[in-house]
């Protein structure tokens, strides 16, 4: 499993613009847990994508189960 720093270093990057005040608040709140704002954002965005994919997998499973039930297979 990759650590947070590896995730930030493994991909081509791009620039984004964020409100300065928000960045400062994040740095104050999470600065001791992350080396940089970029590392924090990579972590949060990775978790959001992972969570969303998990939810989609669950939704797909429910849909497949419902279809099989409607067809009388289960």
N, C-alpha and C positions, 0 to 999 in steps of 0.2 A: 504494500500500500504506500502511496506517495504521501509525503508530508506536505504541509501547506506551502512551504517555499518551493518545493519541486513543482507543484501545480502552477505557480506563477512563472516559473522558468521554462516550462515545457512547451509553451505555445507562443506563436507570434502574437504580439500585443497591438493594441490600438488605443488611442487617446480618447478620453471622455471628459466632459465638463460637468462639474458638480458644484453645488453651492458651497462657498467657503465656510459658512457657519456650520453647516451639516458636517463637513469634513472635520472641523475642529471638535465638534461634539463627539463624533465617532472616535477620534484620536484620544480624547480625554477618557471616554468610557472603556475603550478596548485597547488602548495603547500598550498596556502591560501584557496583553495576551497575543498581540500581533506585532511583527517588526515594522509594518508600514500599513498605510491606508490601502494600498494596492493588495497586500496580502489578505487583509480583512475582506475586501471586496471579492477577491477570487474565492475565498472560503465561503462567504455568504451566497454568492451566485452559484457556486458548485452545489451547495446544499439545496438551494431552491430548485435547481434543475433536477437533481437526484430525487427530491421529494415529489416533484411534479410527475416524473417518469414512473415512480412507484404508484402514485395515485392513478395514473392512466392504466398501468398494468392491472390494478385492482378493478377498475371500471371495465376493462376489456374482459377480465375473467368473469365478472358478473354478467356481462352481455352474452358471452359464450355459454355460460351455464343456463341462462334464461332461454336462449335459442335451443339448446339441447333438451331442456325440459319441455318447451313448447312442441318440439318434434317427437316427444315421447321417449327419448333415449335415457333420460334420468328422471 
